[in-house]
Amino acid sequence: MLQRFRVAMVDTERKPLSGNVEVDETFIGGVKQGGKRGRGSEKSIIAIAIEVMDPKGFGRVRMRHIPDASGESLIPFVCDEVAPGSVVYTDGWSGYNGLSEHGFTRKITVQSSSGEPAHVSMPGVHRIASLLKRWVLGTHQGSVVPEHLQAYLEEFTFRFNRRTSRSRGLVFRRLLERAVATDPVTESDVTHGYNWG
């Protein structure tokens, strides 16, 4: 049932993020001593996009488990989840170089030359990454396999985007309504992971 609820948590007609949007990647996976760090590691890579409100605060979030941190993975994520015309804040990673060709204004913060810690110059994505990792450790004891990772990301996104709801009962009711209207989740989906494509 939980797998079915996670599928139902994704609104297929949800509106893309807009305005000022921070985009970055984070890594989830087991601890491996002596391995590579950062974008070259063996951990699962998660792309994160979050709306940044003015003068402060955060809006909605979107996340996707991507195979690598190349432009072939990052640009489609941004195009799918962020409305054209938005201002996209990124670090200096070359994987984001093609954003302007897709109707986005890119603002770059090069972490090494900014003199500020990453969580100061791009607070939204780093807060989400921190909350996500704490949630995975606390709720799932850190045991998340890549085949099911997107399902966990969708659950986290659903919960985060409804964090200010004044009616928890209504949120639960809407989830049940969606679960009833959702196509069946097969044994293969439960075993090998749901096809989110």
MDTraj code that builds the backbone (N, CA, C; nanometers):
import mdtraj as md
import numpy as np

residues = "MET LEU GLN ARG PHE ARG VAL ALA MET VAL ASP THR GLU ARG LYS PRO LEU SER GLY ASN VAL GLU VAL ASP GLU THR PHE ILE GLY GLY VAL LYS GLN GLY GLY LYS ARG GLY ARG GLY SER GLU LYS SER ILE ILE ALA ILE ALA ILE GLU VAL MET ASP PRO LYS GLY PHE GLY ARG VAL ARG MET ARG HIS ILE PRO ASP ALA SER GLY GLU SER LEU ILE PRO PHE VAL CYS ASP GLU VAL ALA PRO GLY SER VAL VAL TYR THR ASP GLY TRP SER GLY TYR ASN GLY LEU SER GLU HIS GLY PHE THR ARG LYS ILE THR VAL GLN SER SER SER GLY GLU PRO ALA HIS VAL SER MET PRO GLY VAL HIS ARG ILE ALA SER LEU LEU LYS ARG TRP VAL LEU GLY THR HIS GLN GLY SER VAL VAL PRO GLU HIS LEU GLN ALA TYR LEU GLU GLU PHE THR PHE ARG PHE ASN ARG ARG THR SER ARG SER ARG GLY LEU VAL PHE ARG ARG LEU LEU GLU ARG ALA VAL ALA THR ASP PRO VAL THR GLU SER ASP VAL THR HIS GLY TYR ASN TRP GLY".split()
xyz = np.array([
    [0.0826, -0.1211, 0.0000],
    [0.0000, 0.0000, 0.0000],
    [0.0858, 0.1256, 0.0000],
    [0.1964, 0.1206, 0.0751],
    [0.2818, 0.2380, 0.0812],
    [0.3383, 0.2718, -0.0559],
    [0.3730, 0.1680, -0.1350],
    [0.4208, 0.1936, -0.2715],
    [0.3114, 0.2613, -0.3544],
    [0.1891, 0.2175, -0.3379],
    [0.0771, 0.2782, -0.4114],
    [0.0567, 0.4234, -0.3693],
    [0.0675, 0.4501, -0.2395],
    [0.0536, 0.5877, -0.1921],
    [0.1630, 0.6760, -0.2507],
    [0.2860, 0.6246, -0.2582],
    [0.3956, 0.7052, -0.3137],
    [0.3711, 0.7402, -0.4591],
    [0.3157, 0.6457, -0.5348],
    [0.2821, 0.6752, -0.6744],
    [0.1703, 0.7792, -0.6796],
    [0.0721, 0.7665, -0.5914],
    [-0.0408, 0.8593, -0.5887],
    [0.0002, 0.9998, -0.5438],
    [0.1123, 1.0116, -0.4745],
    [0.1571, 1.1423, -0.4260],
    [0.2015, 1.2350, -0.5389],
    [0.2265, 1.1802, -0.6574],
    [0.2727, 1.2616, -0.7696],
    [0.1519, 1.3079, -0.8500],
    [0.1286, 1.4368, -0.8506],
    [0.0214, 1.4960, -0.9301],
    [0.0738, 1.5150, -1.0715],
    [0.0179, 1.4420, -1.1664],
    [0.0684, 1.4490, -1.3039],
    [0.0450, 1.5859, -1.3679],
    [-0.0441, 1.6655, -1.3107],
    [-0.0720, 1.7982, -1.3655],
    [-0.0153, 1.9106, -1.2790],
    [0.0839, 1.8784, -1.1963],
    [0.1419, 1.9816, -1.1102],
    [0.2147, 2.0856, -1.1938],
    [0.2064, 2.2092, -1.1468],
    [0.2680, 2.3212, -1.2191],
    [0.4179, 2.3223, -1.1934],
    [0.4963, 2.3631, -1.2945],
    [0.6417, 2.3690, -1.2744],
    [0.6797, 2.4793, -1.1769],
    [0.7981, 2.4665, -1.1194],
    [0.8510, 2.5710, -1.0327],
    [0.8731, 2.6963, -1.1157],
    [0.8702, 2.8128, -1.0501],
    [0.8864, 2.9380, -1.1248],
    [0.9518, 3.0439, -1.0370],
    [0.9864, 3.1571, -1.0982],
    [1.0506, 3.2661, -1.0257],
    [1.1986, 3.2412, -1.0101],
    [1.2489, 3.2603, -0.8893],
    [1.3890, 3.2318, -0.8583],
    [1.3989, 3.0886, -0.8076],
    [1.4799, 3.0076, -0.8746],
    [1.4898, 2.8656, -0.8425],
    [1.6362, 2.8265, -0.8269],
    [1.6705, 2.7686, -0.7124],
    [1.8052, 2.7145, -0.6913],
    [1.8071, 2.5696, -0.7392],
    [1.9156, 2.5318, -0.8074],
    [1.9310, 2.3947, -0.8553],
    [2.0715, 2.3465, -0.8212],
    [2.0796, 2.2274, -0.7679],
    [2.2092, 2.1672, -0.7362],
    [2.1883, 2.0164, -0.7223],
    [2.2968, 1.9446, -0.6976],
    [2.2874, 1.8006, -0.6768],
    [2.3366, 1.7668, -0.5366],
    [2.2924, 1.6519, -0.4892],
    [2.3442, 1.5960, -0.3653],
    [2.3606, 1.4461, -0.3859],
    [2.4201, 1.3808, -0.2886],
    [2.4526, 1.2397, -0.3020],
    [2.3969, 1.1623, -0.1837],
    [2.3380, 1.0463, -0.2141],
    [2.2838, 0.9601, -0.1093],
    [2.3422, 0.8218, -0.1310],
    [2.3854, 0.7613, -0.0233],
    [2.4394, 0.6270, -0.0349],
    [2.5150, 0.5879, 0.0894],
    [2.5624, 0.4656, 0.0896],
    [2.6356, 0.4143, 0.2042],
    [2.7720, 0.4772, 0.2185],
    [2.8300, 0.4608, 0.3343],
    [2.9628, 0.5134, 0.3631],
    [3.0659, 0.4143, 0.3106],
    [3.1548, 0.4622, 0.2282],
    [3.2600, 0.3777, 0.1741],
    [3.3926, 0.4467, 0.1997],
    [3.4774, 0.3841, 0.2784],
    [3.6053, 0.4435, 0.3140],
    [3.7003, 0.4412, 0.1950],
    [3.7678, 0.5521, 0.1721],
    [3.8694, 0.5593, 0.0683],
    [3.8156, 0.5758, -0.0726],
    [3.6863, 0.5923, -0.0893],
    [3.6291, 0.6085, -0.2228],
    [3.6375, 0.7523, -0.2706],
    [3.5884, 0.7742, -0.3935],
    [3.5870, 0.9098, -0.4499],
    [3.4836, 0.9947, -0.3769],
    [3.5046, 1.1246, -0.3802],
    [3.4099, 1.2172, -0.3198],
    [3.3440, 1.2997, -0.4291],
    [3.2283, 1.3566, -0.3973],
    [3.1634, 1.4502, -0.4891],
    [3.1046, 1.3838, -0.6113],
    [3.1097, 1.4550, -0.7254],
    [3.0410, 1.4104, -0.8466],
    [3.0979, 1.2818, -0.9054],
    [3.2159, 1.2392, -0.8652],
    [3.2750, 1.1162, -0.9174],
    [3.2530, 0.9954, -0.8288],
    [3.1720, 1.0075, -0.7243],
    [3.1544, 0.8977, -0.6289],
    [3.0573, 0.7932, -0.6821],
    [3.0477, 0.6812, -0.6094],
    [2.9580, 0.5713, -0.6458],
    [2.8193, 0.5883, -0.5845],
    [2.7952, 0.6949, -0.5134],
    [2.6665, 0.7149, -0.4481],
    [2.5602, 0.7544, -0.5509],
    [2.4340, 0.7482, -0.5110],
    [2.3244, 0.7909, -0.5982],
    [2.3198, 0.9430, -0.6022],
    [2.2986, 0.9974, -0.7211],
    [2.2970, 1.1424, -0.7403],
    [2.1525, 1.1897, -0.7466],
    [2.1225, 1.2917, -0.6679],
    [1.9888, 1.3505, -0.6635],
    [1.9969, 1.4948, -0.7111],
    [1.9185, 1.5294, -0.8135],
    [1.9065, 1.6686, -0.8570],
    [1.7935, 1.7323, -0.7762],
    [1.8194, 1.8534, -0.7274],
    [1.7220, 1.9246, -0.6441],
    [1.6955, 2.0616, -0.7044],
    [1.5690, 2.1002, -0.7103],
    [1.5306, 2.2353, -0.7508],
    [1.4306, 2.2862, -0.6477],
    [1.4509, 2.4098, -0.6012],
    [1.3596, 2.4679, -0.5019],
    [1.3362, 2.6152, -0.5309],
    [1.2118, 2.6583, -0.5156],
    [1.1782, 2.7995, -0.5324],
    [1.2292, 2.8796, -0.4128],
    [1.2890, 2.9941, -0.4408],
    [1.3376, 3.0828, -0.3358],
    [1.2468, 3.2057, -0.3353],
    [1.1844, 3.2318, -0.2222],
    [1.0887, 3.3419, -0.2120],
    [1.1589, 3.4713, -0.1708],
    [1.0983, 3.5836, -0.2063],
    [1.1537, 3.7145, -0.1732],
    [1.0620, 3.7804, -0.0709],
    [1.1064, 3.8295, 0.0416],
    [1.2456, 3.8513, 0.0810],
    [1.3114, 3.7292, 0.1434],
    [1.2328, 3.6314, 0.1937],
    [1.2947, 3.5121, 0.2497],
    [1.1955, 3.3974, 0.2464],
    [1.2476, 3.2783, 0.2653],
    [1.1632, 3.1599, 0.2666],
    [1.1764, 3.0792, 0.1380],
    [1.1154, 2.9601, 0.1406],
    [1.1243, 2.8691, 0.0275],
    [0.9855, 2.8243, -0.0134],
    [0.9700, 2.7993, -0.1423],
    [0.8428, 2.7507, -0.1954],
    [0.8450, 2.6004, -0.2128],
    [0.8072, 2.5579, -0.3318],
    [0.7972, 2.4140, -0.3603],
    [0.9328, 2.3568, -0.4006],
    [0.9421, 2.2253, -0.3931],
    [1.0660, 2.1556, -0.4279],
    [1.0346, 2.0448, -0.5278],
    [1.1333, 2.0097, -0.6088],
    [1.1280, 1.8932, -0.6971],
    [1.2627, 1.8228, -0.6875],
    [1.2601, 1.6893, -0.6960],
    [1.3846, 1.6118, -0.6909],
    [1.3759, 1.4961, -0.7895],
    [1.4933, 1.4568, -0.8395],
    [1.4999, 1.3433, -0.9315],
    [1.6297, 1.2675, -0.9120],
    [1.6181, 1.1351, -0.9099],
    [1.7363, 1.0481, -0.9080],
    [1.7886, 1.0447, -1.0511],
    [1.9111, 1.0915, -1.0719],
    [1.9682, 1.0980, -1.2065],
    [2.0902, 1.0052, -1.2149],
    [2.1206, 0.9552, -1.3358],
    [2.2322, 0.8601, -1.3485],
    [2.3697, 0.9230, -1.3304],
    [2.3834, 1.0504, -1.3667],
    [2.5122, 1.1186, -1.3540],
    [2.4879, 1.2691, -1.3491],
    [2.5932, 1.3453, -1.3279],
    [2.5802, 1.4910, -1.3152],
    [2.6160, 1.5625, -1.4449],
    [2.5944, 1.4967, -1.5576],
    [2.6244, 1.5582, -1.6870],
    [2.5091, 1.6478, -1.7304],
    [2.5356, 1.7296, -1.8309],
    [2.4308, 1.8138, -1.8871],
    [2.3162, 1.7330, -1.9446],
    [2.3446, 1.6107, -1.9940],
    [2.2402, 1.5252, -2.0495],
    [2.1395, 1.4818, -1.9439],
    [2.1777, 1.4838, -1.8176],
    [2.0858, 1.4498, -1.7086],
    [2.0281, 1.5737, -1.6408],
    [2.1111, 1.6775, -1.6223],
    [2.0688, 1.7960, -1.5476],
    [1.9760, 1.8875, -1.6275],
    [2.0076, 1.9113, -1.7553],
    [1.9253, 2.0028, -1.8360],
    [1.7822, 1.9509, -1.8516],
    [1.7595, 1.8222, -1.8852],
    [1.6208, 1.7740, -1.8920],
    [1.5465, 1.7857, -1.7591],
    [1.6166, 1.7633, -1.6479],
    [1.5530, 1.7789, -1.5168],
    [1.5019, 1.9215, -1.4995],
    [1.5871, 2.0194, -1.5282],
    [1.5464, 2.1598, -1.5127],
    [1.4329, 2.1932, -1.6092],
    [1.4428, 2.1478, -1.7344],
    [1.3376, 2.1769, -1.8330],
    [1.2038, 2.1160, -1.7938],
    [1.2055, 1.9970, -1.7325],
    [1.0813, 1.9313, -1.6911],
    [1.0182, 1.9954, -1.5682],
    [1.1006, 2.0468, -1.4773],
    [1.0502, 2.0884, -1.3461],
    [1.0426, 2.2393, -1.3242],
    [1.1044, 2.3188, -1.4117],
    [1.1090, 2.4645, -1.3929],
    [1.0501, 2.5325, -1.5158],
    [0.9669, 2.6341, -1.4931],
    [0.9027, 2.7054, -1.6034],
    [1.0043, 2.7911, -1.6787],
    [0.9972, 2.7924, -1.8121],
    [1.0861, 2.8803, -1.8894],
    [1.0675, 3.0257, -1.8465],
    [1.1753, 3.1017, -1.8509],
    [1.1721, 3.2403, -1.8062],
    [1.2127, 3.2578, -1.6618],
    [1.2257, 3.1469, -1.5890],
    [1.2674, 3.1543, -1.4495],
    [1.4163, 3.1852, -1.4400],
    [1.4562, 3.2399, -1.3264],
    [1.5979, 3.2634, -1.2980],
    [1.6483, 3.1427, -1.2205],
    [1.7472, 3.0729, -1.2766],
    [1.7991, 2.9509, -1.2167],
    [1.9362, 2.9782, -1.1574],
    [1.9484, 2.9581, -1.0272],
    [2.0750, 2.9777, -0.9555],
    [2.1470, 2.8441, -0.9449],
    [2.2707, 2.8399, -0.9939],
    [2.3492, 2.7170, -0.9889],
    [2.4906, 2.7484, -0.9421],
    [2.5668, 2.6422, -0.9184],
    [2.7099, 2.6611, -0.8964],
    [2.7773, 2.6672, -1.0339],
    [2.9075, 2.6647, -1.0378],
    [2.9796, 2.6802, -1.1637],
    [2.9938, 2.5535, -1.2452],
    [2.9255, 2.4461, -1.2090],
    [2.9381, 2.3179, -1.2774],
    [2.8965, 2.3300, -1.4243],
    [2.9780, 2.2751, -1.5143],
    [2.9554, 2.2872, -1.6583],
    [2.8306, 2.2136, -1.7062],
    [2.7779, 2.1209, -1.6273],
    [2.6567, 2.0490, -1.6653],
    [2.5359, 2.1391, -1.6832],
    [2.5421, 2.2615, -1.6285],
    [2.4306, 2.3559, -1.6406],
    [2.4508, 2.4565, -1.7539],
    [2.5571, 2.4426, -1.8316],
    [2.5912, 2.5447, -1.9315],
    [2.4847, 2.5681, -2.0379],
    [2.4025, 2.4701, -2.0689],
    [2.3035, 2.4869, -2.1751],
    [2.1708, 2.5458, -2.1313],
    [2.1583, 2.5907, -2.0084],
    [2.0282, 2.6398, -1.9593],
    [1.9751, 2.7592, -2.0375],
    [2.0627, 2.8511, -2.0750],
    [2.0162, 2.9719, -2.1452],
    [1.9543, 2.9383, -2.2803],
    [1.9935, 2.8268, -2.3410],
    [1.9364, 2.7855, -2.4703],
    [1.7928, 2.7363, -2.4562],
    [1.7490, 2.7117, -2.3332],
    [1.6135, 2.6603, -2.3090],
    [1.5228, 2.7647, -2.2431],
    [1.5620, 2.8920, -2.2484],
    [1.4759, 2.9983, -2.1986],
    [1.4923, 3.0335, -2.0523],
    [1.6022, 2.9916, -1.9906],
    [1.6274, 3.0237, -1.8501],
    [1.7371, 3.1296, -1.8393],
    [1.7285, 3.2111, -1.7359],
    [1.8377, 3.3018, -1.7020],
    [1.9176, 3.2341, -1.5920],
    [2.0453, 3.2099, -1.6190],
    [2.1286, 3.1391, -1.5221],
    [2.2145, 3.2368, -1.4438],
    [2.2086, 3.2257, -1.3122],
    [2.2952, 3.3028, -1.2229],
    [2.3912, 3.2049, -1.1573],
    [2.5205, 3.2301, -1.1747],
    [2.6228, 3.1362, -1.1286],
    [2.6897, 3.1873, -1.0021],
    [2.7042, 3.0987, -0.9048],
    [2.7839, 3.1267, -0.7860],
    [2.8943, 3.0220, -0.7814],
    [3.0170, 3.0653, -0.8048],
    [3.1304, 2.9740, -0.7977],
    [3.1718, 2.9634, -0.6517],
    [3.1496, 2.8450, -0.5937],
    [3.1700, 2.8273, -0.4497],
    [3.3127, 2.8579, -0.4066],
    [3.4105, 2.8143, -0.4852],
    [3.5500, 2.8294, -0.4426],
    [3.5947, 2.9750, -0.4397],
    [3.5332, 3.0596, -0.5224],
    [3.5764, 3.1996, -0.5259],
    [3.4813, 3.2942, -0.4530],
    [3.3659, 3.2418, -0.4067],
    [3.2692, 3.3314, -0.3420],
    [3.3095, 3.3678, -0.2006],
    [3.3910, 3.2845, -0.1363],
    [3.4320, 3.3113, 0.0011],
    [3.3276, 3.2749, 0.1045],
    [3.2112, 3.2258, 0.0598],
    [3.1049, 3.1877, 0.1519],
    [3.0864, 3.0363, 0.1489],
    [3.0439, 2.9771, 0.2601],
    [3.0106, 2.8344, 0.2570],
    [2.8929, 2.8104, 0.1627],
    [2.8834, 2.6889, 0.1089],
    [2.7779, 2.6564, 0.0124],
    [2.6389, 2.6778, 0.0704],
    [2.6195, 2.6490, 0.1997],
    [2.4863, 2.6631, 0.2582],
    [2.4463, 2.8091, 0.2773],
    [2.5416, 2.9019, 0.2617],
    [2.5091, 3.0441, 0.2705],
    [2.4751, 3.0995, 0.1327],
    [2.5541, 3.0634, 0.0315],
    [2.5312, 3.1174, -0.1025],
    [2.4126, 3.0508, -0.1731],
    [2.3825, 2.9259, -0.1409],
    [2.2668, 2.8560, -0.1978],
    [2.1943, 2.7812, -0.0856],
    [2.1238, 2.8549, -0.0004],
    [2.0666, 2.7931, 0.1201],
    [1.9529, 2.6946, 0.0942],
    [1.8740, 2.7163, -0.0100],
    [1.7576, 2.6317, -0.0334],
    [1.7919, 2.4873, -0.0620],
    [1.8748, 2.4654, -0.1640],
    [1.9073, 2.3271, -0.2013],
    [1.9855, 2.2569, -0.0916],
    [2.0684, 2.3311, -0.0181],
    [2.1458, 2.2673, 0.0878],
    [2.0584, 2.2332, 0.2086],
    [1.9568, 2.3131, 0.2334],
    [1.8637, 2.2783, 0.3416],
    [1.7823, 2.1541, 0.3045],
    [1.7363, 2.1485, 0.1793],
    [1.6608, 2.0314, 0.1346],
    [1.7479, 1.9067, 0.1402],
    [1.8723, 1.9170, 0.0932],
    [1.9636, 1.8017, 0.0967],
    [1.9826, 1.7530, 0.2396],
    [1.9987, 1.8468, 0.3327],
    [2.0178, 1.8110, 0.4727],
    [1.8932, 1.7446, 0.5309],
    [1.7763, 1.8028, 0.5041],
    [1.6507, 1.7453, 0.5537],
    [1.6258, 1.6075, 0.4940],
    [1.6546, 1.5928, 0.3645],
    [1.6348, 1.4645, 0.2980],
    [1.7227, 1.3561, 0.3602],
    [1.8503, 1.3868, 0.3809],
    [1.9423, 1.2872, 0.4379],
    [1.9031, 1.2507, 0.5806],
    [1.8604, 1.3495, 0.6582],
    [1.8162, 1.3215, 0.7952],
    [1.6895, 1.2361, 0.7945],
    [1.5980, 1.2649, 0.7002],
    [1.4738, 1.1877, 0.6886],
    [1.5043, 1.0433, 0.6491],
    [1.5951, 1.0243, 0.5533],
    [1.6317, 0.8887, 0.5104],
    [1.6952, 0.8119, 0.6267],
    [1.7820, 0.8788, 0.7024],
    [1.8444, 0.8127, 0.8170],
    [1.7437, 0.7827, 0.9267],
    [1.6568, 0.8781, 0.9558],
    [1.5615, 0.8616, 1.0647],
    [1.4475, 0.7673, 1.0326],
    [1.3918, 0.7781, 0.9122],
    [1.2753, 0.6989, 0.8762],
    [1.3133, 0.5628, 0.8191],
    [1.4173, 0.5597, 0.7377],
    [1.4542, 0.4368, 0.6680],
    [1.5873, 0.3790, 0.7167],
    [1.6408, 0.4337, 0.8248],
    [1.7688, 0.3903, 0.8818],
    [1.8798, 0.3872, 0.7764],
    [1.8706, 0.4789, 0.6788],
    [1.9734, 0.4901, 0.5764],
    [1.9686, 0.3827, 0.4706],
    [1.8722, 0.2924, 0.4788],
    [1.8651, 0.1802, 0.3852],
    [1.7732, 0.2141, 0.2686],
    [1.8304, 0.2754, 0.1662],
    [1.7550, 0.3116, 0.0472],
    [1.8302, 0.2584, -0.0743],
    [1.7648, 0.1723, -0.1519],
    [1.8303, 0.1168, -0.2702],
    [1.7972, 0.2042, -0.3912],
    [1.8891, 0.2131, -0.4881],
    [1.8674, 0.3012, -0.6037],
    [1.7378, 0.2742, -0.6795],
    [1.6939, 0.1471, -0.6865],
    [1.5718, 0.1143, -0.7613],
    [1.4476, 0.1800, -0.7018],
    [1.4477, 0.2040, -0.5729],
    [1.3306, 0.2618, -0.5065],
    [1.3523, 0.4058, -0.4620],
    [1.4686, 0.4619, -0.4930],
    [1.5023, 0.5953, -0.4431],
    [1.4051, 0.7021, -0.4915],
    [1.3636, 0.6968, -0.6185],
    [1.2717, 0.7991, -0.6694],
    [1.1401, 0.7982, -0.5930],
    [1.0938, 0.6808, -0.5522],
    [0.9697, 0.6722, -0.4745],
    [0.9839, 0.7462, -0.3419],
    [1.0991, 0.7300, -0.2765],
    [1.1227, 0.8005, -0.1506],
    [1.1315, 0.9513, -0.1735],
    [1.1924, 0.9908, -0.2845],
    [1.2018, 1.1342, -0.3169],
    [1.0633, 1.1936, -0.3384],
    [0.9754, 1.1185, -0.4038],
    [0.8395, 1.1687, -0.4274],
    [0.7628, 1.1824, -0.2965],
    [0.7834, 1.0884, -0.2044],
    [0.7173, 1.0995, -0.0740],
    [0.7676, 1.2221, 0.0017],
    [0.9003, 1.2427, 0.0021],
    [0.9567, 1.3588, 0.0704],
    [0.9038, 1.4879, 0.0088],
    [0.8993, 1.4928, -0.1250],
    [0.8499, 1.6116, -0.1957],
    [0.7052, 1.6400, -0.1593],
    [0.6216, 1.5370, -0.1577],
    [0.4808, 1.5526, -0.1228],
    [0.4663, 1.6121, 0.0170],
    [0.5417, 1.5578, 0.1111],
    [0.5337, 1.6057, 0.2491],
    [0.5852, 1.7494, 0.2617],
    [0.7002, 1.7774, 0.1981],
    [0.7598, 1.9112, 0.2100],
    [0.6687, 2.0167, 0.1481],
    [0.6139, 1.9892, 0.0313],
    [0.5323, 2.0889, -0.0376],
    [0.3992, 2.1157, 0.0310],
    [0.3630, 2.0318, 0.1270],
    [0.2394, 2.0529, 0.2020],
    [0.2664, 2.0840, 0.3492],
    [0.3874, 2.1276, 0.3790],
    [0.4296, 2.1510, 0.5177],
    [0.3499, 2.2614, 0.5860],
    [0.2931, 2.3544, 0.5091],
    [0.2198, 2.4655, 0.5696],
    [0.0689, 2.4440, 0.5668],
    [0.0237, 2.3257, 0.5249],
    [-0.1201, 2.2991, 0.5176],
    [-0.1832, 2.3105, 0.6562],
    [-0.2965, 2.3764, 0.6626],
    [-0.3658, 2.3925, 0.7906],
    [-0.4631, 2.2783, 0.8167],
    [-0.4819, 2.1930, 0.7151],
    [-0.5762, 2.0826, 0.7307],
    [-0.5093, 1.9520, 0.6902],
    [-0.4471, 1.8853, 0.7877],
    [-0.3814, 1.7569, 0.7606],
    [-0.4825, 1.6522, 0.7161],
    [-0.6022, 1.6592, 0.7693],
    [-0.7055, 1.5638, 0.7307],
    [-0.7411, 1.5753, 0.5837],
    [-0.7466, 1.6993, 0.5319],
    [-0.7777, 1.7207, 0.3908],
    [-0.6644, 1.6687, 0.3020],
    [-0.5404, 1.6871, 0.3441],
    [-0.4267, 1.6345, 0.2682],
    [-0.4372, 1.4821, 0.2598],
    [-0.4685, 1.4168, 0.3715],
    [-0.4836, 1.2716, 0.3735],
    [-0.5995, 1.2281, 0.2842],
    [-0.7095, 1.3019, 0.2881],
    [-0.8253, 1.2678, 0.2047],
    [-0.7899, 1.2767, 0.0572],
    [-0.7194, 1.3822, 0.0177],
    [-0.6788, 1.3982, -0.1228],
    [-0.5867, 1.2837, -0.1658],
    [-0.4981, 1.2413, -0.0756],
    [-0.4089, 1.1306, -0.1069],
    [-0.4884, 1.0018, -0.1280],
    [-0.5873, 0.9763, -0.0435],
    [-0.6710, 0.8577, -0.0608],
    [-0.7483, 0.8634, -0.1923],
    [-0.8007, 0.9827, -0.2280],
    [-0.8730, 0.9979, -0.3544],
    [-0.7825, 0.9669, -0.4726],
    [-0.6588, 1.0156, -0.4663],
    [-0.5639, 0.9884, -0.5745],
    [-0.5262, 0.8412, -0.5791],
    [-0.5102, 0.7789, -0.4617],
    [-0.4717, 0.6371, -0.4565],
    [-0.5779, 0.5496, -0.5224],
    [-0.7050, 0.5858, -0.5037],
    [-0.8135, 0.5093, -0.5644],
    [-0.8107, 0.5238, -0.7170],
    [-0.7735, 0.6416, -0.7653],
    [-0.7715, 0.6683, -0.9097],
    [-0.6406, 0.6274, -0.9775],
    [-0.5403, 0.5860, -0.8997],
    [-0.4102, 0.5503, -0.9543],
    [-0.4124, 0.4090, -1.0105],
    [-0.3410, 0.3883, -1.1213],
    [-0.3303, 0.2541, -1.1796],
    [-0.2673, 0.1591, -1.0787],
    [-0.2931, 0.0304, -1.0939],
    [-0.2363, -0.0675, -0.9998],
    [-0.0833, -0.0641, -0.9975],
    [-0.0282, -0.0901, -0.8812],
    [0.1159, -0.1062, -0.8654],
    [0.1421, -0.2560, -0.8652],
    [0.2217, -0.3022, -0.9610],
    [0.2415, -0.4464, -0.9793],
    [0.3474, -0.5022, -0.8851],
    [0.3544, -0.6332, -0.8791],
    [0.4578, -0.6994, -0.7990],
    [0.5965, -0.6633, -0.8505],
    [0.6090, -0.6506, -0.9814],
    [0.7375, -0.6107, -1.0408],
    [0.7769, -0.4700, -0.9968],
    [0.6778, -0.3783, -0.9889],
    [0.7048, -0.2415, -0.9418],
    [0.7572, -0.2434, -0.7987],
    [0.6946, -0.3262, -0.7156],
    [0.7345, -0.3337, -0.5753],
    [0.8746, -0.3958, -0.5621],
    [0.9029, -0.4944, -0.6461],
    [1.0308, -0.5646, -0.6372],
    [1.1452, -0.4858, -0.7018],
    [1.1216, -0.4355, -0.8227],
    [1.2297, -0.3754, -0.9012],
    [1.2226, -0.2234, -0.9125],
    [1.1220, -0.1624, -0.8541],
    [1.1081, -0.0170, -0.8621],
    [1.0059, 0.0242, -0.9672],
    [0.9297, 0.1258, -0.9372],
    [0.8247, 0.1777, -1.0244],
    [0.8902, 0.2545, -1.1386],
    [0.8301, 0.2440, -1.2594],
    [0.8817, 0.3190, -1.3740],
    [0.8230, 0.4603, -1.3718],
    [0.9022, 0.5570, -1.3273],
    [0.8548, 0.6946, -1.3130],
    [0.8596, 0.7719, -1.4428],
    [0.9119, 0.7123, -1.5484],
    [0.9232, 0.7807, -1.6778],
    [0.7901, 0.8119, -1.7334],
])
top = md.Topology()
chain = top.add_chain()
for i, resn in enumerate(residues, 1):
    res = top.add_residue(resn, chain, resSeq=i)
    for name in ("N", "CA", "C"):
        top.add_atom(name, md.element.get_by_symbol(name[0]), res)
traj = md.Trajectory(xyz[None], top)
